[in-house]
């Protein structure tokens, strides 16, 4: 797997890159900085973490997607 850009509401918020047997999230936007360098089992798990983090910050009615880098 190569790196993948993760988008939130049409804006890139980070990238996941292979790291041993996991994917490491590298934040590129301040509002997801709390997840920077965390490792996930899948892109879906990383997206769920972003969704949960932003829900706690009051973000609603947004979409999270991925784009190939």
C-alpha positions as CSV (number, residue, x, y, z in Angstrom):
1,X,0.0,0.0,0.0
2,X,1.2,3.5,-0.8
3,X,0.3,6.6,1.1
4,X,-3.3,7.9,1.0
5,X,-4.6,11.3,1.7
6,X,-7.5,11.5,4.1
7,X,-10.0,14.3,3.4
8,X,-12.6,15.9,5.7
9,X,-15.4,17.8,4.1
10,X,-13.4,18.0,0.8
11,X,-10.2,19.2,2.5
12,X,-7.1,17.2,3.1
13,X,-6.5,16.8,6.8
14,X,-3.8,14.2,6.8
15,X,-2.0,11.2,5.2
16,X,-1.7,7.6,6.2
17,X,1.6,5.9,5.4
18,X,2.6,2.3,5.9
19,X,4.5,1.8,9.1
20,X,5.5,-1.9,9.8
21,X,2.1,-3.7,10.0
22,X,0.0,-0.6,10.5
23,X,-0.8,2.8,9.0
24,X,0.6,5.9,10.6
25,X,-1.5,9.0,10.4
26,X,0.3,12.3,9.7
27,X,-1.8,15.3,10.4
28,X,-1.6,18.3,8.0
29,X,-4.4,20.4,9.7
30,X,-4.4,21.7,13.2
31,X,-7.9,20.4,14.1
32,X,-6.7,16.8,13.8
33,X,-3.3,17.3,15.4
34,X,-4.3,15.1,18.3
35,X,-4.1,12.1,16.0
36,X,-0.7,12.9,14.5
37,X,1.6,9.9,14.5
38,X,-1.1,7.5,15.8
39,X,-1.1,4.1,14.1
40,X,-4.2,2.4,12.8
41,X,-5.0,-1.1,11.4
42,X,-6.8,0.4,8.4
43,X,-7.8,3.5,6.6
44,X,-11.4,3.0,7.9
45,X,-10.1,2.9,11.5
46,X,-8.2,6.2,10.9
47,X,-11.3,7.8,9.3
48,X,-13.4,6.7,12.3
49,X,-10.8,8.2,14.7
50,X,-11.0,11.5,12.8
51,X,-14.8,11.4,12.8
52,X,-14.9,10.8,16.6
53,X,-12.3,13.5,17.3
54,X,-14.1,16.1,15.2
55,X,-17.5,15.1,16.6
56,X,-16.1,15.9,20.1
57,X,-15.1,19.3,18.7
58,X,-18.6,20.1,17.6
59,X,-18.2,19.3,13.9
60,X,-21.4,18.0,12.3
61,X,-22.7,17.1,8.9
62,X,-19.3,16.7,7.2
63,X,-17.9,13.9,5.1
64,X,-14.6,12.1,5.4
65,X,-13.0,10.5,2.4
66,X,-9.7,9.4,0.9
67,X,-7.9,10.3,-2.1
68,X,-4.9,8.4,-3.7
69,X,-1.7,10.4,-3.4
